[in-house]
Amino acid sequence: MSKAITMLKTGLWTTLLVIWFWQDAHAYLDPSTGSYVFQSVVAGALGAAYAVKVYWRNIRSIFANGRKRIKD
């Protein structure tokens, strides 16, 4: 069995189990939760931008379409 089919089956079973055992959380979200989520999103975006900056030459060489590879 291929890896993709195994992953698809695992995702389907996980989804079905979550739906089957669904319950209300009865949880409280304080005002600082929104601030934490915002900080996490900004940190993720800045981290992704830095990773693109660091690996820009490698990324560009992938899309060079058969041109000579860029060397340091």
PDB file of N, CA, C and O in Angstrom:
ATOM      1  N   MET A   1       0.845  -1.173   0.000  1.00  0.00           N
ATOM      2  CA  MET A   1       0.000   0.000   0.000  1.00  0.00           C
ATOM      3  C   MET A   1       0.894   1.241   0.000  1.00  0.00           C
ATOM      4  O   MET A   1       1.909   1.288   0.694  1.00  0.00           O
ATOM      5  N   SER A   2       0.514   2.214  -0.763  1.00  0.00           N
ATOM      6  CA  SER A   2       1.363   3.392  -0.862  1.00  0.00           C
ATOM      7  C   SER A   2       1.257   4.254   0.397  1.00  0.00           C
ATOM      8  O   SER A   2       0.309   4.152   1.175  1.00  0.00           O
ATOM      9  N   LYS A   3       2.243   5.080   0.557  1.00  0.00           N
ATOM     10  CA  LYS A   3       2.313   5.949   1.735  1.00  0.00           C
ATOM     11  C   LYS A   3       1.153   6.962   1.748  1.00  0.00           C
ATOM     12  O   LYS A   3       0.621   7.288   2.808  1.00  0.00           O
ATOM     13  N   ALA A   4       0.772   7.451   0.566  1.00  0.00           N
ATOM     14  CA  ALA A   4      -0.306   8.435   0.483  1.00  0.00           C
ATOM     15  C   ALA A   4      -1.635   7.838   0.928  1.00  0.00           C
ATOM     16  O   ALA A   4      -2.410   8.499   1.620  1.00  0.00           O
ATOM     17  N   ILE A   5      -1.905   6.596   0.539  1.00  0.00           N
ATOM     18  CA  ILE A   5      -3.152   5.949   0.930  1.00  0.00           C
ATOM     19  C   ILE A   5      -3.171   5.705   2.433  1.00  0.00           C
ATOM     20  O   ILE A   5      -4.207   5.877   3.076  1.00  0.00           O
ATOM     21  N   THR A   6      -2.038   5.306   2.995  1.00  0.00           N
ATOM     22  CA  THR A   6      -1.947   5.093   4.437  1.00  0.00           C
ATOM     23  C   THR A   6      -2.198   6.392   5.192  1.00  0.00           C
ATOM     24  O   THR A   6      -2.912   6.399   6.195  1.00  0.00           O
ATOM     25  N   MET A   7      -1.615   7.489   4.718  1.00  0.00           N
ATOM     26  CA  MET A   7      -1.829   8.782   5.364  1.00  0.00           C
ATOM     27  C   MET A   7      -3.285   9.217   5.244  1.00  0.00           C
ATOM     28  O   MET A   7      -3.842   9.780   6.186  1.00  0.00           O
ATOM     29  N   LEU A   8      -3.903   8.962   4.097  1.00  0.00           N
ATOM     30  CA  LEU A   8      -5.306   9.317   3.893  1.00  0.00           C
ATOM     31  C   LEU A   8      -6.206   8.530   4.836  1.00  0.00           C
ATOM     32  O   LEU A   8      -7.127   9.094   5.427  1.00  0.00           O
ATOM     33  N   LYS A   9      -5.950   7.235   4.982  1.00  0.00           N
ATOM     34  CA  LYS A   9      -6.739   6.418   5.899  1.00  0.00           C
ATOM     35  C   LYS A   9      -6.571   6.879   7.341  1.00  0.00           C
ATOM     36  O   LYS A   9      -7.543   6.931   8.095  1.00  0.00           O
ATOM     37  N   THR A  10      -5.342   7.213   7.727  1.00  0.00           N
ATOM     38  CA  THR A  10      -5.093   7.687   9.084  1.00  0.00           C
ATOM     39  C   THR A  10      -5.835   8.996   9.345  1.00  0.00           C
ATOM     40  O   THR A  10      -6.431   9.172  10.408  1.00  0.00           O
ATOM     41  N   GLY A  11      -5.799   9.909   8.383  1.00  0.00           N
ATOM     42  CA  GLY A  11      -6.523  11.169   8.530  1.00  0.00           C
ATOM     43  C   GLY A  11      -8.016  10.968   8.614  1.00  0.00           C
ATOM     44  O   GLY A  11      -8.691  11.646   9.388  1.00  0.00           O
ATOM     45  N   LEU A  12      -8.544  10.042   7.827  1.00  0.00           N
ATOM     46  CA  LEU A  12      -9.982   9.757   7.846  1.00  0.00           C
ATOM     47  C   LEU A  12     -10.395   9.174   9.192  1.00  0.00           C
ATOM     48  O   LEU A  12     -11.398   9.599   9.767  1.00  0.00           O
ATOM     49  N   TRP A  13      -9.637   8.210   9.699  1.00  0.00           N
ATOM     50  CA  TRP A  13      -9.958   7.624  10.993  1.00  0.00           C
ATOM     51  C   TRP A  13      -9.866   8.652  12.123  1.00  0.00           C
ATOM     52  O   TRP A  13     -10.705   8.667  13.024  1.00  0.00           O
ATOM     53  N   THR A  14      -8.860   9.495  12.072  1.00  0.00           N
ATOM     54  CA  THR A  14      -8.717  10.536  13.094  1.00  0.00           C
ATOM     55  C   THR A  14      -9.911  11.478  13.071  1.00  0.00           C
ATOM     56  O   THR A  14     -10.456  11.822  14.120  1.00  0.00           O
ATOM     57  N   THR A  15     -10.319  11.896  11.876  1.00  0.00           N
ATOM     58  CA  THR A  15     -11.468  12.786  11.742  1.00  0.00           C
ATOM     59  C   THR A  15     -12.732  12.124  12.279  1.00  0.00           C
ATOM     60  O   THR A  15     -13.500  12.750  13.009  1.00  0.00           O
ATOM     61  N   LEU A  16     -12.949  10.872  11.924  1.00  0.00           N
ATOM     62  CA  LEU A  16     -14.138  10.160  12.402  1.00  0.00           C
ATOM     63  C   LEU A  16     -14.144  10.019  13.918  1.00  0.00           C
ATOM     64  O   LEU A  16     -15.191  10.170  14.547  1.00  0.00           O
ATOM     65  N   LEU A  17     -12.992   9.732  14.513  1.00  0.00           N
ATOM     66  CA  LEU A  17     -12.926   9.603  15.968  1.00  0.00           C
ATOM     67  C   LEU A  17     -13.179  10.937  16.665  1.00  0.00           C
ATOM     68  O   LEU A  17     -13.843  10.978  17.701  1.00  0.00           O
ATOM     69  N   VAL A  18     -12.659  12.017  16.111  1.00  0.00           N
ATOM     70  CA  VAL A  18     -12.893  13.338  16.707  1.00  0.00           C
ATOM     71  C   VAL A  18     -14.372  13.685  16.644  1.00  0.00           C
ATOM     72  O   VAL A  18     -14.930  14.205  17.610  1.00  0.00           O
ATOM     73  N   ILE A  19     -15.005  13.403  15.519  1.00  0.00           N
ATOM     74  CA  ILE A  19     -16.442  13.687  15.390  1.00  0.00           C
ATOM     75  C   ILE A  19     -17.244  12.802  16.334  1.00  0.00           C
ATOM     76  O   ILE A  19     -18.198  13.268  16.957  1.00  0.00           O
ATOM     77  N   TRP A  20     -16.870  11.537  16.447  1.00  0.00           N
ATOM     78  CA  TRP A  20     -17.608  10.596  17.286  1.00  0.00           C
ATOM     79  C   TRP A  20     -17.568  10.995  18.760  1.00  0.00           C
ATOM     80  O   TRP A  20     -18.586  10.906  19.446  1.00  0.00           O
ATOM     81  N   PHE A  21     -16.420  11.430  19.255  1.00  0.00           N
ATOM     82  CA  PHE A  21     -16.259  11.762  20.666  1.00  0.00           C
ATOM     83  C   PHE A  21     -16.331  13.266  20.939  1.00  0.00           C
ATOM     84  O   PHE A  21     -15.784  13.732  21.939  1.00  0.00           O
ATOM     85  N   TRP A  22     -16.985  14.023  20.082  1.00  0.00           N
ATOM     86  CA  TRP A  22     -17.082  15.474  20.210  1.00  0.00           C
ATOM     87  C   TRP A  22     -17.849  15.855  21.460  1.00  0.00           C
ATOM     88  O   TRP A  22     -18.928  15.323  21.717  1.00  0.00           O
ATOM     89  N   GLN A  23     -17.296  16.777  22.240  1.00  0.00           N
ATOM     90  CA  GLN A  23     -17.970  17.295  23.426  1.00  0.00           C
ATOM     91  C   GLN A  23     -17.670  18.783  23.539  1.00  0.00           C
ATOM     92  O   GLN A  23     -16.680  19.274  22.996  1.00  0.00           O
ATOM     93  N   ASP A  24     -18.548  19.500  24.257  1.00  0.00           N
ATOM     94  CA  ASP A  24     -18.287  20.910  24.508  1.00  0.00           C
ATOM     95  C   ASP A  24     -17.130  21.048  25.486  1.00  0.00           C
ATOM     96  O   ASP A  24     -16.976  20.228  26.392  1.00  0.00           O
ATOM     97  N   ALA A  25     -16.326  22.073  25.307  1.00  0.00           N
ATOM     98  CA  ALA A  25     -15.136  22.230  26.138  1.00  0.00           C
ATOM     99  C   ALA A  25     -15.442  22.909  27.466  1.00  0.00           C
ATOM    100  O   ALA A  25     -14.778  22.623  28.463  1.00  0.00           O
ATOM    101  N   HIS A  26     -16.426  23.797  27.506  1.00  0.00           N
ATOM    102  CA  HIS A  26     -16.738  24.581  28.706  1.00  0.00           C
ATOM    103  C   HIS A  26     -15.482  25.290  29.201  1.00  0.00           C
ATOM    104  O   HIS A  26     -15.170  25.256  30.392  1.00  0.00           O
ATOM    105  N   ALA A  27     -14.772  25.922  28.292  1.00  0.00           N
ATOM    106  CA  ALA A  27     -13.509  26.570  28.610  1.00  0.00           C
ATOM    107  C   ALA A  27     -13.676  28.085  28.565  1.00  0.00           C
ATOM    108  O   ALA A  27     -14.598  28.604  27.937  1.00  0.00           O
ATOM    109  N   TYR A  28     -12.783  28.773  29.231  1.00  0.00           N
ATOM    110  CA  TYR A  28     -12.774  30.228  29.271  1.00  0.00           C
ATOM    111  C   TYR A  28     -11.537  30.730  28.534  1.00  0.00           C
ATOM    112  O   TYR A  28     -10.424  30.277  28.799  1.00  0.00           O
ATOM    113  N   LEU A  29     -11.735  31.657  27.618  1.00  0.00           N
ATOM    114  CA  LEU A  29     -10.620  32.288  26.912  1.00  0.00           C
ATOM    115  C   LEU A  29     -10.502  33.723  27.406  1.00  0.00           C
ATOM    116  O   LEU A  29     -11.379  34.548  27.152  1.00  0.00           O
ATOM    117  N   ASP A  30      -9.433  34.010  28.101  1.00  0.00           N
ATOM    118  CA  ASP A  30      -9.261  35.363  28.608  1.00  0.00           C
ATOM    119  C   ASP A  30      -8.760  36.286  27.495  1.00  0.00           C
ATOM    120  O   ASP A  30      -8.348  35.801  26.441  1.00  0.00           O
ATOM    121  N   PRO A  31      -8.786  37.586  27.703  1.00  0.00           N
ATOM    122  CA  PRO A  31      -8.403  38.541  26.657  1.00  0.00           C
ATOM    123  C   PRO A  31      -6.967  38.391  26.160  1.00  0.00           C
ATOM    124  O   PRO A  31      -6.675  38.726  25.012  1.00  0.00           O
ATOM    125  N   SER A  32      -6.084  37.901  26.996  1.00  0.00           N
ATOM    126  CA  SER A  32      -4.697  37.784  26.547  1.00  0.00           C
ATOM    127  C   SER A  32      -4.503  36.635  25.545  1.00  0.00           C
ATOM    128  O   SER A  32      -3.446  36.548  24.920  1.00  0.00           O
ATOM    129  N   THR A  33      -5.488  35.762  25.380  1.00  0.00           N
ATOM    130  CA  THR A  33      -5.379  34.666  24.419  1.00  0.00           C
ATOM    131  C   THR A  33      -5.277  35.215  23.003  1.00  0.00           C
ATOM    132  O   THR A  33      -4.493  34.709  22.201  1.00  0.00           O
ATOM    133  N   GLY A  34      -6.051  36.235  22.686  1.00  0.00           N
ATOM    134  CA  GLY A  34      -5.985  36.853  21.358  1.00  0.00           C
ATOM    135  C   GLY A  34      -4.618  37.444  21.086  1.00  0.00           C
ATOM    136  O   GLY A  34      -4.099  37.339  19.974  1.00  0.00           O
ATOM    137  N   SER A  35      -4.038  38.061  22.092  1.00  0.00           N
ATOM    138  CA  SER A  35      -2.707  38.637  21.959  1.00  0.00           C
ATOM    139  C   SER A  35      -1.673  37.541  21.716  1.00  0.00           C
ATOM    140  O   SER A  35      -0.760  37.719  20.909  1.00  0.00           O
ATOM    141  N   TYR A  36      -1.810  36.414  22.406  1.00  0.00           N
ATOM    142  CA  TYR A  36      -0.881  35.300  22.233  1.00  0.00           C
ATOM    143  C   TYR A  36      -0.981  34.721  20.824  1.00  0.00           C
ATOM    144  O   TYR A  36       0.040  34.432  20.200  1.00  0.00           O
ATOM    145  N   VAL A  37      -2.203  34.550  20.319  1.00  0.00           N
ATOM    146  CA  VAL A  37      -2.401  34.032  18.967  1.00  0.00           C
ATOM    147  C   VAL A  37      -1.802  34.995  17.945  1.00  0.00           C
ATOM    148  O   VAL A  37      -1.150  34.566  16.993  1.00  0.00           O
ATOM    149  N   PHE A  38      -2.022  36.296  18.140  1.00  0.00           N
ATOM    150  CA  PHE A  38      -1.463  37.305  17.234  1.00  0.00           C
ATOM    151  C   PHE A  38       0.061  37.244  17.231  1.00  0.00           C
ATOM    152  O   PHE A  38       0.676  37.284  16.166  1.00  0.00           O
ATOM    153  N   GLN A  39       0.678  37.148  18.406  1.00  0.00           N
ATOM    154  CA  GLN A  39       2.130  37.053  18.502  1.00  0.00           C
ATOM    155  C   GLN A  39       2.652  35.800  17.806  1.00  0.00           C
ATOM    156  O   GLN A  39       3.695  35.843  17.154  1.00  0.00           O
ATOM    157  N   SER A  40       1.939  34.693  17.938  1.00  0.00           N
ATOM    158  CA  SER A  40       2.352  33.446  17.295  1.00  0.00           C
ATOM    159  C   SER A  40       2.299  33.559  15.782  1.00  0.00           C
ATOM    160  O   SER A  40       3.198  33.080  15.092  1.00  0.00           O
ATOM    161  N   VAL A  41       1.252  34.189  15.258  1.00  0.00           N
ATOM    162  CA  VAL A  41       1.120  34.358  13.808  1.00  0.00           C
ATOM    163  C   VAL A  41       2.228  35.263  13.281  1.00  0.00           C
ATOM    164  O   VAL A  41       2.835  34.960  12.254  1.00  0.00           O
ATOM    165  N   VAL A  42       2.496  36.355  13.961  1.00  0.00           N
ATOM    166  CA  VAL A  42       3.552  37.279  13.534  1.00  0.00           C
ATOM    167  C   VAL A  42       4.915  36.587  13.605  1.00  0.00           C
ATOM    168  O   VAL A  42       5.728  36.729  12.691  1.00  0.00           O
ATOM    169  N   ALA A  43       5.168  35.845  14.676  1.00  0.00           N
ATOM    170  CA  ALA A  43       6.447  35.138  14.796  1.00  0.00           C
ATOM    171  C   ALA A  43       6.612  34.109  13.685  1.00  0.00           C
ATOM    172  O   ALA A  43       7.706  33.964  13.141  1.00  0.00           O
ATOM    173  N   GLY A  44       5.552  33.397  13.343  1.00  0.00           N
ATOM    174  CA  GLY A  44       5.614  32.429  12.251  1.00  0.00           C
ATOM    175  C   GLY A  44       5.898  33.092  10.916  1.00  0.00           C
ATOM    176  O   GLY A  44       6.701  32.592  10.128  1.00  0.00           O
ATOM    177  N   ALA A  45       5.241  34.219  10.658  1.00  0.00           N
ATOM    178  CA  ALA A  45       5.458  34.943   9.401  1.00  0.00           C
ATOM    179  C   ALA A  45       6.890  35.471   9.319  1.00  0.00           C
ATOM    180  O   ALA A  45       7.534  35.357   8.276  1.00  0.00           O
ATOM    181  N   LEU A  46       7.387  36.043  10.405  1.00  0.00           N
ATOM    182  CA  LEU A  46       8.757  36.554  10.409  1.00  0.00           C
ATOM    183  C   LEU A  46       9.776  35.421  10.288  1.00  0.00           C
ATOM    184  O   LEU A  46      10.799  35.578   9.623  1.00  0.00           O
ATOM    185  N   GLY A  47       9.505  34.292  10.920  1.00  0.00           N
ATOM    186  CA  GLY A  47      10.396  33.139  10.804  1.00  0.00           C
ATOM    187  C   GLY A  47      10.435  32.601   9.375  1.00  0.00           C
ATOM    188  O   GLY A  47      11.499  32.239   8.872  1.00  0.00           O
ATOM    189  N   ALA A  48       9.273  32.551   8.726  1.00  0.00           N
ATOM    190  CA  ALA A  48       9.226  32.096   7.336  1.00  0.00           C
ATOM    191  C   ALA A  48       9.956  33.069   6.422  1.00  0.00           C
ATOM    192  O   ALA A  48      10.660  32.649   5.504  1.00  0.00           O
ATOM    193  N   ALA A  49       9.793  34.368   6.665  1.00  0.00           N
ATOM    194  CA  ALA A  49      10.484  35.368   5.855  1.00  0.00           C
ATOM    195  C   ALA A  49      12.001  35.259   6.029  1.00  0.00           C
ATOM    196  O   ALA A  49      12.744  35.397   5.057  1.00  0.00           O
ATOM    197  N   TYR A  50      12.458  35.018   7.234  1.00  0.00           N
ATOM    198  CA  TYR A  50      13.891  34.865   7.475  1.00  0.00           C
ATOM    199  C   TYR A  50      14.428  33.604   6.791  1.00  0.00           C
ATOM    200  O   TYR A  50      15.521  33.620   6.224  1.00  0.00           O
ATOM    201  N   ALA A  51      13.664  32.521   6.845  1.00  0.00           N
ATOM    202  CA  ALA A  51      14.092  31.283   6.196  1.00  0.00           C
ATOM    203  C   ALA A  51      14.207  31.478   4.689  1.00  0.00           C
ATOM    204  O   ALA A  51      15.139  30.970   4.066  1.00  0.00           O
ATOM    205  N   VAL A  52      13.263  32.211   4.102  1.00  0.00           N
ATOM    206  CA  VAL A  52      13.337  32.499   2.659  1.00  0.00           C
ATOM    207  C   VAL A  52      14.567  33.344   2.369  1.00  0.00           C
ATOM    208  O   VAL A  52      15.250  33.114   1.371  1.00  0.00           O
ATOM    209  N   LYS A  53      14.864  34.319   3.223  1.00  0.00           N
ATOM    210  CA  LYS A  53      16.028  35.174   3.017  1.00  0.00           C
ATOM    211  C   LYS A  53      17.318  34.359   3.054  1.00  0.00           C
ATOM    212  O   LYS A  53      18.204  34.546   2.220  1.00  0.00           O
ATOM    213  N   VAL A  54      17.416  33.456   4.028  1.00  0.00           N
ATOM    214  CA  VAL A  54      18.635  32.670   4.197  1.00  0.00           C
ATOM    215  C   VAL A  54      18.829  31.700   3.039  1.00  0.00           C
ATOM    216  O   VAL A  54      19.951  31.520   2.566  1.00  0.00           O
ATOM    217  N   TYR A  55      17.757  31.077   2.579  1.00  0.00           N
ATOM    218  CA  TYR A  55      17.854  30.049   1.539  1.00  0.00           C
ATOM    219  C   TYR A  55      17.432  30.558   0.164  1.00  0.00           C
ATOM    220  O   TYR A  55      17.079  29.748  -0.693  1.00  0.00           O
ATOM    221  N   TRP A  56      17.456  31.859  -0.077  1.00  0.00           N
ATOM    222  CA  TRP A  56      16.977  32.428  -1.325  1.00  0.00           C
ATOM    223  C   TRP A  56      17.696  31.870  -2.551  1.00  0.00           C
ATOM    224  O   TRP A  56      17.056  31.571  -3.560  1.00  0.00           O
ATOM    225  N   ARG A  57      18.998  31.728  -2.474  1.00  0.00           N
ATOM    226  CA  ARG A  57      19.752  31.196  -3.628  1.00  0.00           C
ATOM    227  C   ARG A  57      19.322  29.773  -3.953  1.00  0.00           C
ATOM    228  O   ARG A  57      19.166  29.428  -5.124  1.00  0.00           O
ATOM    229  N   ASN A  58      19.130  28.953  -2.944  1.00  0.00           N
ATOM    230  CA  ASN A  58      18.685  27.584  -3.186  1.00  0.00           C
ATOM    231  C   ASN A  58      17.280  27.552  -3.771  1.00  0.00           C
ATOM    232  O   ASN A  58      16.995  26.764  -4.673  1.00  0.00           O
ATOM    233  N   ILE A  59      16.412  28.402  -3.263  1.00  0.00           N
ATOM    234  CA  ILE A  59      15.040  28.465  -3.777  1.00  0.00           C
ATOM    235  C   ILE A  59      15.048  28.917  -5.221  1.00  0.00           C
ATOM    236  O   ILE A  59      14.334  28.357  -6.053  1.00  0.00           O
ATOM    237  N   ARG A  60      15.854  29.928  -5.527  1.00  0.00           N
ATOM    238  CA  ARG A  60      15.922  30.444  -6.890  1.00  0.00           C
ATOM    239  C   ARG A  60      16.489  29.405  -7.848  1.00  0.00           C
ATOM    240  O   ARG A  60      16.057  29.319  -8.998  1.00  0.00           O
ATOM    241  N   SER A  61      17.454  28.614  -7.384  1.00  0.00           N
ATOM    242  CA  SER A  61      18.046  27.608  -8.274  1.00  0.00           C
ATOM    243  C   SER A  61      17.067  26.466  -8.566  1.00  0.00           C
ATOM    244  O   SER A  61      17.170  25.828  -9.613  1.00  0.00           O
ATOM    245  N   ILE A  62      16.142  26.204  -7.679  1.00  0.00           N
ATOM    246  CA  ILE A  62      15.133  25.169  -7.927  1.00  0.00           C
ATOM    247  C   ILE A  62      14.259  25.567  -9.107  1.00  0.00           C
ATOM    248  O   ILE A  62      13.905  24.724  -9.932  1.00  0.00           O
ATOM    249  N   PHE A  63      13.911  26.841  -9.190  1.00  0.00           N
ATOM    250  CA  PHE A  63      13.031  27.325 -10.239  1.00  0.00           C
ATOM    251  C   PHE A  63      13.794  27.846 -11.454  1.00  0.00           C
ATOM    252  O   PHE A  63      13.201  28.500 -12.312  1.00  0.00           O
ATOM    253  N   ALA A  64      15.094  27.572 -11.543  1.00  0.00           N
ATOM    254  CA  ALA A  64      15.906  28.084 -12.649  1.00  0.00           C
ATOM    255  C   ALA A  64      15.614  27.373 -13.965  1.00  0.00           C
ATOM    256  O   ALA A  64      16.017  27.855 -15.023  1.00  0.00           O
ATOM    257  N   ASN A  65      14.922  26.239 -13.921  1.00  0.00           N
ATOM    258  CA  ASN A  65      14.505  25.519 -15.125  1.00  0.00           C
ATOM    259  C   ASN A  65      15.674  25.097 -16.000  1.00  0.00           C
ATOM    260  O   ASN A  65      15.737  25.449 -17.178  1.00  0.00           O
ATOM    261  N   GLY A  66      16.585  24.353 -15.427  1.00  0.00           N
ATOM    262  CA  GLY A  66      17.668  23.808 -16.223  1.00  0.00           C
ATOM    263  C   GLY A  66      18.848  24.739 -16.405  1.00  0.00           C
ATOM    264  O   GLY A  66      19.850  24.335 -16.995  1.00  0.00           O
ATOM    265  N   ARG A  67      18.772  25.946 -15.932  1.00  0.00           N
ATOM    266  CA  ARG A  67      19.929  26.836 -16.013  1.00  0.00           C
ATOM    267  C   ARG A  67      21.021  26.353 -15.085  1.00  0.00           C
ATOM    268  O   ARG A  67      20.795  25.484 -14.243  1.00  0.00           O
ATOM    269  N   LYS A  68      22.172  26.901 -15.237  1.00  0.00           N
ATOM    270  CA  LYS A  68      23.316  26.532 -14.402  1.00  0.00           C
ATOM    271  C   LYS A  68      22.997  26.827 -12.931  1.00  0.00           C
ATOM    272  O   LYS A  68      22.462  27.884 -12.596  1.00  0.00           O
ATOM    273  N   ARG A  69      23.330  25.887 -12.083  1.00  0.00           N
ATOM    274  CA  ARG A  69      23.084  26.045 -10.652  1.00  0.00           C
ATOM    275  C   ARG A  69      23.911  27.209 -10.106  1.00  0.00           C
ATOM    276  O   ARG A  69      25.047  27.427 -10.526  1.00  0.00           O
ATOM    277  N   ILE A  70      23.333  27.943  -9.177  1.00  0.00           N
ATOM    278  CA  ILE A  70      24.019  29.072  -8.575  1.00  0.00           C
ATOM    279  C   ILE A  70      24.894  28.553  -7.441  1.00  0.00           C
ATOM    280  O   ILE A  70      24.416  27.852  -6.549  1.00  0.00           O
ATOM    281  N   LYS A  71      26.164  28.897  -7.480  1.00  0.00           N
ATOM    282  CA  LYS A  71      27.101  28.439  -6.451  1.00  0.00           C
ATOM    283  C   LYS A  71      27.516  29.604  -5.574  1.00  0.00           C
ATOM    284  O   LYS A  71      27.543  30.756  -6.007  1.00  0.00           O
ATOM    285  N   ASP A  72      27.838  29.281  -4.339  1.00  0.00           N
ATOM    286  CA  ASP A  72      28.296  30.329  -3.406  1.00  0.00           C
ATOM    287  C   ASP A  72      29.671  30.834  -3.770  1.00  0.00           C
ATOM    288  O   ASP A  72      30.205  31.713  -3.094  1.00  0.00           O
TER     289      ASP A  72
END
